[in-house]
Amino acid sequence: MRKTKILLAIYSMILLSAQPIYAGNFILTSPQLVPGNGFSREQVLNGFGCKGGNISPELHWSGEPAQTRSFGVTIYDPDAPTGSGWWHWLVVNIPATTHSLAPDSGNPDRKLLPGSSLQTRTDFGKPGYGGPCPPTGDTPHHYVVTTWALDTEKLPVAPDSSGAMVGFFLHQHLLAKAEIILQYGR
């Protein structure tokens, strides 16, 4: 019986040490992205039949774990009719001293991202922000905007890495994440 309790205690410690640390006070905010309000025309894609500004939103985060060495930011639509969702924006290697992204940081031509930050390929086929534009008549889609606190300064990805590859490494190095979930339809 005593041996079973010791083994159970050891097993529990191993399981707990393998889990990410979710900081209850890690928060993500945006003046443009308010749950219940959806996206403004400024953030909507300009293409695929949508006529928006395609400007990435301003984002702010705080309360990350002390051991954070970098951040990632993603926008993902799990409802896209692809069988695998749709990656709208992927940014990694954001320095740990950074706690916000300016509006239109997702435009590669503007070069507004801090330091060693790297945008990777979205499901639009290239790096950079691509706003929401679900098919006309679909039920409104959910968009998950996430800031990832990571335990490494640099993920082993390149600008042409897929969303699935980036997502794999984000999960492998996750300390905590903060999310805003919105809906948008047309």
Backbone as CSV, one residue per row, in Angstrom:
resi,resn,N_x,N_y,N_z,CA_x,CA_y,CA_z,C_x,C_y,C_z
1,MET,0.823,-1.189,0.000,0.000,0.000,0.000,0.870,1.257,0.000
2,ARG,1.899,1.275,0.850,2.798,2.429,0.950,3.531,2.641,-0.373
3,LYS,3.941,1.545,-1.004,4.646,1.608,-2.280,3.728,2.202,-3.358
4,THR,2.448,1.838,-3.330,1.482,2.363,-4.288,1.314,3.865,-4.119
5,LYS,1.245,4.338,-2.874,1.099,5.772,-2.615,2.324,6.542,-3.092
6,ILE,3.507,5.982,-2.874,4.738,6.644,-3.320,4.765,6.719,-4.841
7,LEU,4.436,5.599,-5.506,4.407,5.603,-6.969,3.365,6.580,-7.503
8,LEU,2.206,6.661,-6.866,1.164,7.594,-7.269,1.645,9.037,-7.105
9,ALA,2.343,9.320,-6.024,2.881,10.665,-5.788,3.925,11.022,-6.840
10,ILE,4.806,10.100,-7.157,5.831,10.346,-8.181,5.176,10.550,-9.540
11,TYR,4.224,9.714,-9.877,3.515,9.831,-11.152,2.805,11.192,-11.245
12,SER,2.167,11.624,-10.165,1.482,12.921,-10.139,2.454,14.066,-10.351
13,MET,3.634,14.010,-9.734,4.631,15.070,-9.907,5.122,15.126,-11.347
14,ILE,5.314,13.972,-11.964,5.760,13.939,-13.361,4.694,14.562,-14.256
15,LEU,3.437,14.185,-14.055,2.359,14.741,-14.866,2.252,16.250,-14.692
16,LEU,2.312,16.711,-13.461,2.198,18.146,-13.201,3.371,18.920,-13.788
17,SER,4.557,18.366,-13.756,5.716,19.081,-14.285,5.691,19.149,-15.804
18,ALA,4.926,18.280,-16.465,4.876,18.277,-17.918,3.795,19.219,-18.461
19,GLN,2.959,19.764,-17.593,1.868,20.620,-18.031,2.301,22.076,-18.099
20,PRO,1.744,22.831,-19.075,2.049,24.254,-19.109,1.514,24.948,-17.864
21,ILE,2.143,26.042,-17.535,1.699,26.849,-16.409,0.725,27.875,-16.959
22,TYR,-0.508,27.871,-16.497,-1.487,28.840,-16.948,-1.616,29.927,-15.900
23,ALA,-1.092,31.099,-16.230,-1.125,32.221,-15.298,-2.516,32.829,-15.324
24,GLY,-3.177,32.817,-14.181,-4.520,33.360,-14.086,-4.582,34.847,-14.372
25,ASN,-3.471,35.539,-14.252,-3.485,36.984,-14.472,-2.872,37.383,-15.818
26,PHE,-2.625,36.455,-16.711,-2.112,36.755,-18.045,-3.311,37.171,-18.896
27,ILE,-3.329,38.424,-19.350,-4.486,38.926,-20.079,-4.073,39.559,-21.402
28,LEU,-4.985,39.520,-22.347,-4.829,40.121,-23.668,-5.992,41.080,-23.868
29,THR,-5.687,42.309,-24.313,-6.733,43.292,-24.593,-6.458,43.965,-25.931
30,SER,-7.498,44.581,-26.470,-7.385,45.319,-27.725,-8.488,46.362,-27.779
31,PRO,-8.142,47.604,-28.143,-9.209,48.600,-28.280,-10.152,48.294,-29.444
32,GLN,-9.700,47.539,-30.446,-10.542,47.221,-31.593,-11.327,45.924,-31.430
33,LEU,-10.831,45.004,-30.615,-11.442,43.678,-30.516,-12.137,43.519,-29.175
34,VAL,-13.443,43.722,-29.188,-14.229,43.616,-27.969,-15.177,42.433,-28.131
35,PRO,-15.042,41.403,-27.272,-15.950,40.254,-27.396,-17.406,40.717,-27.439
36,GLY,-18.157,40.142,-28.355,-19.548,40.530,-28.545,-19.724,41.558,-29.654
37,ASN,-18.653,42.277,-29.998,-18.734,43.289,-31.049,-18.181,42.804,-32.381
38,GLY,-17.447,41.710,-32.408,-16.852,41.223,-33.645,-15.699,42.103,-34.110
39,PHE,-15.446,42.094,-35.401,-14.372,42.883,-36.001,-14.966,44.123,-36.657
40,SER,-14.191,45.189,-36.680,-14.617,46.371,-37.428,-14.197,46.189,-38.885
41,ARG,-14.748,46.991,-39.770,-14.388,46.926,-41.192,-12.885,47.122,-41.370
42,GLU,-12.257,47.893,-40.480,-10.811,48.135,-40.553,-10.003,46.834,-40.496
43,GLN,-10.454,45.856,-39.716,-9.728,44.599,-39.575,-10.112,43.556,-40.618
44,VAL,-11.235,43.722,-41.303,-11.730,42.734,-42.266,-10.814,42.694,-43.497
45,LEU,-10.677,41.517,-44.077,-9.855,41.311,-45.278,-10.334,42.190,-46.435
46,ASN,-9.413,42.615,-47.248,-9.732,43.275,-48.504,-9.411,42.269,-49.613
47,GLY,-10.369,41.413,-49.915,-10.195,40.333,-50.878,-11.212,39.240,-50.617
48,PHE,-11.258,38.221,-51.463,-12.205,37.102,-51.340,-13.651,37.610,-51.276
49,GLY,-13.922,38.773,-51.873,-15.268,39.335,-51.845,-15.527,40.248,-50.667
50,CYS,-14.566,40.425,-49.789,-14.704,41.350,-48.654,-14.007,42.659,-49.002
51,LYS,-14.501,43.751,-48.441,-13.943,45.065,-48.720,-13.596,45.756,-47.406
52,GLY,-12.602,45.232,-46.723,-12.165,45.818,-45.461,-10.814,46.478,-45.592
53,GLY,-10.299,46.967,-44.473,-8.998,47.629,-44.461,-7.831,46.672,-44.333
54,ASN,-8.107,45.441,-43.868,-7.065,44.427,-43.650,-5.925,44.949,-42.769
55,ILE,-6.293,45.665,-41.716,-5.315,46.212,-40.778,-5.353,45.368,-39.507
56,SER,-4.213,44.800,-39.140,-4.163,43.982,-37.925,-4.483,44.856,-36.713
57,PRO,-5.147,44.272,-35.710,-5.555,45.057,-34.550,-4.390,45.406,-33.618
58,GLU,-4.585,46.467,-32.878,-3.660,46.820,-31.794,-3.892,45.818,-30.666
59,LEU,-2.818,45.276,-30.114,-2.921,44.286,-29.042,-2.043,44.689,-27.866
60,HIS,-2.511,44.394,-26.649,-1.758,44.642,-25.415,-1.884,43.416,-24.522
61,TRP,-0.797,43.023,-23.848,-0.856,41.897,-22.920,-0.002,42.198,-21.698
62,SER,-0.366,41.508,-20.621,0.375,41.674,-19.358,0.090,40.483,-18.458
63,GLY,0.874,40.362,-17.391,0.661,39.310,-16.407,1.234,37.966,-16.784
64,GLU,2.206,37.949,-17.715,2.810,36.687,-18.147,3.672,36.087,-17.042
65,PRO,3.937,34.773,-17.108,4.810,34.145,-16.114,6.218,34.763,-16.139
66,ALA,6.876,34.774,-14.996,8.208,35.384,-14.865,9.235,34.733,-15.777
67,GLN,9.077,33.453,-16.083,10.071,32.748,-16.900,9.837,32.904,-18.413
68,THR,8.956,33.801,-18.820,8.687,34.029,-20.239,9.931,34.575,-20.937
69,ARG,10.294,33.953,-22.071,11.473,34.381,-22.830,11.102,34.983,-24.182
70,SER,9.866,34.760,-24.636,9.359,35.401,-25.849,7.847,35.208,-25.889
71,PHE,7.228,35.876,-26.888,5.784,35.753,-27.091,5.503,35.355,-28.526
72,GLY,4.325,34.813,-28.737,3.780,34.591,-30.067,2.385,35.179,-30.092
73,VAL,1.915,35.539,-31.266,0.549,36.030,-31.448,-0.041,35.297,-32.649
74,THR,-1.254,34.795,-32.483,-1.932,34.121,-33.585,-3.394,34.559,-33.654
75,ILE,-3.943,34.489,-34.851,-5.389,34.601,-35.048,-5.793,33.403,-35.899
76,TYR,-6.751,32.640,-35.380,-7.141,31.368,-35.981,-8.666,31.265,-36.044
77,ASP,-9.175,30.789,-37.164,-10.612,30.554,-37.366,-10.853,29.046,-37.413
78,PRO,-11.353,28.456,-36.309,-11.582,27.008,-36.312,-12.801,26.590,-37.138
79,ASP,-13.637,27.559,-37.547,-14.880,27.251,-38.259,-14.747,27.301,-39.780
80,ALA,-13.581,27.674,-40.287,-13.398,27.765,-41.740,-13.710,26.411,-42.385
81,PRO,-14.385,26.420,-43.533,-14.800,25.163,-44.160,-13.660,24.480,-44.923
82,THR,-12.595,24.162,-44.185,-11.418,23.536,-44.791,-11.124,22.158,-44.221
83,GLY,-11.718,21.830,-43.097,-11.377,20.599,-42.396,-10.238,20.797,-41.412
84,SER,-9.562,21.946,-41.488,-8.437,22.209,-40.577,-8.405,23.646,-40.083
85,GLY,-9.488,24.391,-40.239,-9.513,25.781,-39.796,-8.729,26.678,-40.746
86,TRP,-8.459,27.908,-40.285,-7.751,28.891,-41.122,-6.894,29.786,-40.241
87,TRP,-5.591,29.831,-40.536,-4.662,30.709,-39.823,-4.659,32.072,-40.508
88,HIS,-5.051,33.106,-39.767,-5.116,34.472,-40.283,-3.861,35.289,-39.966
89,TRP,-3.154,34.901,-38.903,-1.945,35.661,-38.544,-1.119,34.817,-37.597
90,LEU,0.185,34.767,-37.834,1.122,34.066,-36.963,2.383,34.913,-36.816
91,VAL,2.670,35.315,-35.594,3.889,36.077,-35.289,4.575,35.375,-34.129
92,VAL,5.868,35.108,-34.258,6.631,34.444,-33.197,7.910,35.229,-32.925
93,ASN,8.611,34.796,-31.896,9.902,35.386,-31.512,9.776,36.855,-31.123
94,ILE,8.615,37.228,-30.587,8.419,38.589,-30.086,9.200,38.694,-28.778
95,PRO,10.084,39.681,-28.633,10.908,39.775,-27.417,10.062,39.824,-26.140
96,ALA,10.568,39.221,-25.080,9.856,39.158,-23.801,9.626,40.534,-23.187
97,THR,10.365,41.532,-23.626,10.183,42.903,-23.115,9.048,43.638,-23.827
98,THR,8.488,43.041,-24.867,7.406,43.648,-25.636,6.064,43.242,-25.036
99,HIS,5.163,44.204,-24.895,3.842,43.915,-24.334,2.703,44.482,-25.169
100,SER,3.014,44.850,-26.423,1.960,45.329,-27.306,2.428,45.277,-28.757
101,LEU,1.446,45.267,-29.643,1.689,45.404,-31.073,0.819,46.552,-31.568
102,ALA,1.391,47.418,-32.372,0.678,48.567,-32.914,-0.298,48.121,-33.996
103,PRO,-1.325,48.939,-34.274,-2.196,48.620,-35.402,-1.379,48.509,-36.683
104,ASP,-1.741,47.588,-37.533,-1.106,47.325,-38.826,0.293,46.716,-38.706
105,SER,0.640,46.183,-37.537,1.913,45.465,-37.385,1.975,44.245,-38.280
106,GLY,0.817,43.726,-38.679,0.771,42.556,-39.534,1.067,42.830,-40.995
107,ASN,1.269,44.089,-41.345,1.613,44.455,-42.714,3.127,44.375,-42.854
108,PRO,3.656,43.359,-43.569,5.113,43.204,-43.662,5.831,44.428,-44.243
109,ASP,5.152,45.175,-45.105,5.783,46.351,-45.710,6.010,47.482,-44.708
110,ARG,5.228,47.529,-43.647,5.330,48.613,-42.664,6.474,48.404,-41.673
111,LYS,6.907,47.166,-41.498,8.023,46.831,-40.597,7.815,47.409,-39.181
112,LEU,6.626,47.177,-38.619,6.285,47.689,-37.299,6.531,46.686,-36.173
113,LEU,6.850,45.436,-36.514,7.061,44.433,-35.470,8.388,44.685,-34.749
114,PRO,8.424,44.398,-33.452,9.643,44.651,-32.680,10.752,43.635,-32.939
115,GLY,11.985,44.115,-32.893,13.202,43.298,-32.894,13.200,42.073,-33.765
116,SER,13.366,40.926,-33.139,13.536,39.652,-33.843,12.222,38.972,-34.208
117,SER,11.106,39.674,-34.092,9.802,39.084,-34.407,9.771,38.566,-35.836
118,LEU,9.027,37.477,-36.033,8.948,36.826,-37.333,7.493,36.496,-37.642
119,GLN,7.009,36.959,-38.799,5.696,36.549,-39.277,5.891,35.331,-40.169
120,THR,5.018,34.330,-39.997,5.105,33.136,-40.816,3.876,33.029,-41.714
121,ARG,3.943,32.090,-42.625,2.914,31.907,-43.650,1.545,31.616,-43.034
122,THR,0.560,32.363,-43.462,-0.820,32.115,-43.071,-1.471,31.208,-44.112
123,ASP,-2.753,30.941,-43.940,-3.452,30.142,-44.939,-3.808,30.955,-46.183
124,PHE,-3.446,32.232,-46.208,-3.545,33.027,-47.435,-2.319,32.796,-48.317
125,GLY,-1.322,32.037,-47.809,-0.170,31.648,-48.614,1.080,32.475,-48.425
126,LYS,1.045,33.453,-47.528,2.226,34.289,-47.302,2.201,34.836,-45.879
127,PRO,3.343,35.289,-45.378,3.374,35.900,-44.049,2.609,37.228,-44.027
128,GLY,2.080,37.571,-42.881,1.365,38.827,-42.702,-0.082,38.588,-42.323
129,TYR,-0.694,39.617,-41.792,-2.084,39.558,-41.353,-3.033,39.458,-42.533
130,GLY,-4.025,38.586,-42.398,-5.140,38.491,-43.331,-6.419,38.494,-42.520
131,GLY,-7.225,39.516,-42.674,-8.418,39.676,-41.849,-9.498,38.647,-42.118
132,PRO,-10.532,38.660,-41.280,-11.628,37.708,-41.443,-12.437,38.003,-42.705
133,CYS,-12.915,36.937,-43.325,-13.774,37.035,-44.505,-14.420,35.665,-44.731
134,PRO,-15.317,35.264,-43.829,-15.936,33.945,-44.005,-16.859,33.931,-45.223
135,PRO,-17.159,32.759,-45.749,-18.062,32.685,-46.899,-19.418,33.328,-46.594
136,THR,-19.965,34.019,-47.576,-21.283,34.633,-47.442,-22.310,33.556,-47.102
137,GLY,-23.127,33.834,-46.103,-24.186,32.911,-45.710,-23.789,31.886,-44.668
138,ASP,-22.500,31.720,-44.403,-22.070,30.815,-43.327,-22.540,31.360,-41.982
139,THR,-22.730,30.468,-41.042,-22.943,30.897,-39.661,-21.716,31.715,-39.270
140,PRO,-21.867,32.781,-38.470,-20.676,33.549,-38.079,-19.573,32.641,-37.529
141,HIS,-18.355,32.922,-37.962,-17.183,32.139,-37.544,-16.615,32.686,-36.242
142,HIS,-15.978,31.803,-35.482,-15.238,32.188,-34.280,-13.797,32.489,-34.682
143,TYR,-13.233,33.516,-34.093,-11.839,33.879,-34.331,-11.152,33.929,-32.982
144,VAL,-10.104,33.136,-32.845,-9.380,33.033,-31.585,-8.083,33.829,-31.728
145,VAL,-8.011,34.935,-31.008,-6.824,35.792,-30.990,-6.055,35.396,-29.736
146,THR,-4.820,34.946,-29.901,-4.066,34.397,-28.769,-2.692,35.038,-28.668
147,THR,-2.309,35.378,-27.451,-0.915,35.715,-27.149,-0.362,34.548,-26.348
148,TRP,0.776,34.039,-26.794,1.423,32.869,-26.204,2.669,33.318,-25.451
149,ALA,2.779,33.001,-24.165,4.012,33.220,-23.401,4.844,31.950,-23.533
150,LEU,6.079,32.102,-23.998,6.905,30.948,-24.358,8.178,30.860,-23.528
151,ASP,8.706,29.637,-23.407,9.905,29.395,-22.596,11.199,29.452,-23.403
152,THR,11.133,29.959,-24.626,12.312,30.061,-25.479,12.310,31.409,-26.180
153,GLU,13.496,31.928,-26.505,13.579,33.207,-27.207,13.236,33.077,-28.682
154,LYS,13.468,31.886,-29.245,13.295,31.729,-30.685,12.748,30.346,-31.007
155,LEU,11.650,30.318,-31.757,11.123,29.046,-32.235,11.858,28.658,-33.526
156,PRO,12.060,27.361,-33.756,12.780,26.912,-34.949,11.868,26.862,-36.184
157,VAL,11.390,28.036,-36.589,10.518,28.130,-37.755,11.052,29.194,-38.707
158,ALA,10.562,29.176,-39.937,10.970,30.113,-40.983,9.736,30.849,-41.500
159,PRO,9.923,31.911,-42.273,8.766,32.639,-42.804,7.794,31.770,-43.596
160,ASP,8.275,30.702,-44.220,7.390,29.843,-45.007,6.863,28.641,-44.225
161,SER,7.099,28.594,-42.910,6.556,27.497,-42.098,5.034,27.582,-42.054
162,SER,4.395,26.419,-42.093,2.930,26.363,-42.070,2.390,26.691,-40.683
163,GLY,1.113,27.028,-40.640,0.450,27.266,-39.358,0.504,26.044,-38.456
164,ALA,0.376,24.856,-39.039,0.446,23.626,-38.242,1.819,23.463,-37.595
165,MET,2.882,23.755,-38.346,4.236,23.645,-37.797,4.446,24.668,-36.687
166,VAL,4.035,25.912,-36.931,4.177,26.951,-35.909,3.355,26.581,-34.675
167,GLY,2.125,26.108,-34.902,1.279,25.695,-33.781,1.907,24.591,-32.951
168,PHE,2.560,23.649,-33.605,3.245,22.575,-32.884,4.291,23.147,-31.938
169,PHE,5.157,24.039,-32.449,6.220,24.599,-31.615,5.676,25.554,-30.545
170,LEU,4.598,26.266,-30.839,3.976,27.103,-29.807,3.525,26.228,-28.624
171,HIS,2.894,25.110,-28.934,2.440,24.214,-27.863,3.613,23.568,-27.121
172,GLN,4.694,23.274,-27.810,5.859,22.653,-27.167,6.545,23.600,-26.185
173,HIS,6.426,24.898,-26.404,7.136,25.881,-25.572,6.191,26.760,-24.756
174,LEU,4.950,26.355,-24.624,3.923,27.139,-23.950,4.104,27.198,-22.438
175,LEU,4.126,28.418,-21.906,4.048,28.639,-20.464,2.633,29.048,-20.074
176,ALA,2.043,29.945,-20.868,0.684,30.428,-20.613,0.166,31.065,-21.891
177,LYS,-1.156,31.201,-21.972,-1.720,31.910,-23.111,-2.930,32.712,-22.659
178,ALA,-3.147,33.814,-23.380,-4.299,34.676,-23.133,-5.038,34.827,-24.446
179,GLU,-6.382,34.818,-24.384,-7.167,34.803,-25.613,-8.299,35.813,-25.579
180,ILE,-8.654,36.252,-26.777,-9.901,36.972,-27.038,-10.594,36.163,-28.124
181,ILE,-11.854,35.813,-27.916,-12.597,35.065,-28.919,-13.723,35.951,-29.427
182,LEU,-13.764,36.108,-30.757,-14.763,36.956,-31.406,-15.531,36.154,-32.437
183,GLN,-16.645,36.699,-32.890,-17.384,36.117,-33.995,-17.519,37.141,-35.100
184,TYR,-17.546,36.639,-36.331,-17.759,37.529,-37.472,-18.416,36.728,-38.577
185,GLY,-19.402,37.329,-39.219,-20.069,36.700,-40.347,-20.483,37.763,-41.346
186,ARG,-20.874,37.288,-42.515,-21.374,38.224,-43.536,-22.436,37.559,-44.391
